[in-house]
Amino acid sequence: MATVYSQVIGSPDTGNSDVSAGAGGTPSALVTSGASNTVSATTNTFIGWNSATTSAKAQTIPSAATTKDQIITVKDVYGTAATYNITVTPVSGTIDGQADFVISSNKAAYTFQADGTSNWMVV
C-alpha cells in the first residue's frame, strides 16, 4: 500500500480531506492510497510518494480550468520512479499540452501550475 505525504503550502486547508495545513518543508499529512491518489484541493499542495508498492503509480490532479494559479508539487520520496513510474494526470485538460506527465527518475520532484483555462505547466 502506498503512503502519500501531502501538505498544503501557503494557505490553510479548505475542506479537502486528502491534505492538511502544516508548517515548514516537511509533509504533514499521510494519505494511504495504494498505487493511486487524487488531489482535489484548490490550494497549493505538496504530494510526496513514499511507496514500496511494486507497480506504477497514478496521481490525479484537479482541472486547470478550476484552479487558476494553483501550484502542485509531486515528488518520488521513496526513490523508485525509474522502475515504477508516477503518472500525473489532470481530471481534464493537459500538462504542457500532453494528456499526462510521467515522473521516471528516482527522487525527482516536479512542480505544476494551473493556467486557469485548460493547461497545467511544468515550472
Disulfide bonds with the S-S distance in Angstrom:
none
